[in-house]
Amino acid sequence: MPTVVIGLSHHTSPVEVRERFAFAEAKIPDVLQQLRSNKAISEAVILSTCNRVELYVATDEADHAAFAVLRHFLTESCAYREPLNGKIYTLGEPDSIEHLFRVACGLDSMVLGETEILGQLKKAYDLALQHKHTGNELNRAFQKAFNVAKKIRTETKIQRGSVSVGSVAVELAERIFGTLKGRHIMVIGAGDTSEKTARALLSRGAHSIIVSNRSYERAEALARELDGRAIHFDEWAKEFESIDIVISSTAAPHYILDRTRLAPIIKLRRNRPLLLVDIAVPRDIEPAVARLKNIYLYDIDDLKAIADECLKQRQREVVHCEAIIKETAKDLLAANRARGMSGGWGFDVRMTRTTPAPS
């Protein structure tokens, strides 16, 4: 019984299309039941994230017939009436299995090698499993996908290093401070990148955050979102004695922090390190500040250079990962064929076909 895939992702469709096809988690069990009420569909898993919506299906139908059923179901379920024009892709074996493995390993993600998708895939599979919409084919395929993801994580460098400004800032901060627990952050300027960077730091244990912005109302709004405290723009220097990390991203045409202004403050810090992350263009912080004792200054080019090098390292690992995926998919499909010919399956998770509720 072959496994096929139909879906759309950030590779093929913009967000305004993907959001039309997205399934709320609470509705997925009912959608799966509706999908499997079609006799062509024996097993099914729905993966719906911000970057992709995919149906993984086991079917006895020929690929072209299964794809017609799934395309109709997907467009009707989401009431999508506009031309698709290549926005949806369909995959039969072995491509469907290899695609599942790539998704699990983060090779098909917007951020190459990211691990969040693996958790999302496990959750999607568990939801289908709990409602008895999976059987021998998908149980075996998904369990093997999780095994491949673990193998690639341990045997390759595809997930090594940070590849975004926020994650690089976190990595640098942890190198300097060891741990972010109890560290105090200041955000100067309330732009989108500085907000994401602050959130990344907070997610790793940073203790508190102060927001300073020329518009005090905007500072208050961001401080509320980050569960922090807002201060007026001309008061930020007063807080430097207790701050550990500064993220600066204003639209000022000149330096807002220079060596002359910072030097007296540094003496009050008693040799405690201070990380300055300048993501403004033009820069907010004078480069000469980096020559002060216990000051660590990184601008946007520094962060991007680190992220780009990490991304290059990940890209070099893709060939190794693809080889593992192809070999594992080949072994899985061969084992499936052997079991099919012998009539034995022996998988320990059983599937019960569901039928639609009486109307």
C-alpha positions, 0 to 999 in steps of 0.5 A: 500500500503506497504512501503519497503526499499532497501539500503546499509550503513556503517553497511553492506558495506565499503566506496569503495562500498557505493561511487559506489551507491551514487547519486548526489543530482542534479541527484536524481529527474531524478533518481526518475522519472526513478524509478517511470516509473516502474508500480510497484513503486507508490511513492519513496524517495532516501536518499544518504549520505556518510554513506548510500544509501537507496530507500524508496518505496510505492508499491502494489507489494508483497515484494519479487517482489518489492525487485527484481525490486529495486535491479535490478534498483539500480545495473543497475543505478550504473552499479554495476556488482560485487557480492553483498554478503549481502551488500544490505539489504531489509526491508518490513513492519513493519521493513521498517517503524521502520528502517526509524524511527531509521534513523531519530533518529540517532539510525542507524548512525555511531555516535549513536544519531547524528542529522545531518542525520535528516536534510539529511532525511528531505532534501531527502524527500522534494526533492521527495515531490517537484517533486511529487514523494511522496503520502499518504504512504510516506508522512505519514511515513516521517512526522511521522518519523520527529515527532518521532525524535522530541519526542526522542530528547525531551523525552530521553537522546540519543543525550546528551553529546559529543562522539568524540574527536573534539566535546568533545574539543568544549564542554570543551571550551564552558564550560570554555569560555562560548562562542567561538566567538572571541577566538583564536586557535593554532594548534601545529602539523598538524595531521588529528585529530588536524585538525578535532578538529580545524574545530569543534572549528571554526564551533562554532564561534572561531575567528582565527587560527594559525598553527605551524608544523615542516614542514612549508609547511604542516603548510601553507597547513593546515592554508590555509584550515582553513583560518588561518595563519602559523608560523614556529615551533620555533615561537609558544611560542611567540603567547601564550600571545594572544591564548585561545585554543591550540591543540597539536598533534606532533610526538615529542618523548618528551614534547614540552611544559613543566611547566618551559617554560610555567610559564613565559608566563602565567604571561603575560596573566593577568589571562586569561584562557588557554585551552590545548588539548593534543591529541599526543601520546606520550604526547606533554605537561607535566602534571605538566602544569595543576598546573599553574593558569588558565590552563586547560589541557586535554590529549587524555585519558581524552577526550576519557573517557568523550566521552566514558561515553557520549556514554554509556549514549546514549547506555542506552537510546536505549531501551527507544528509541526503545520502542517509535519507535515500538509503533509509527510504530505500531500505524501508520500501524494500522491507514493505515490499517483502512484508507485503509479499509474505503477507506479514506486517507485525507492527505493534500499533493497530489502525481502526477504520473510521466511518462518518457519523450518521447524518 
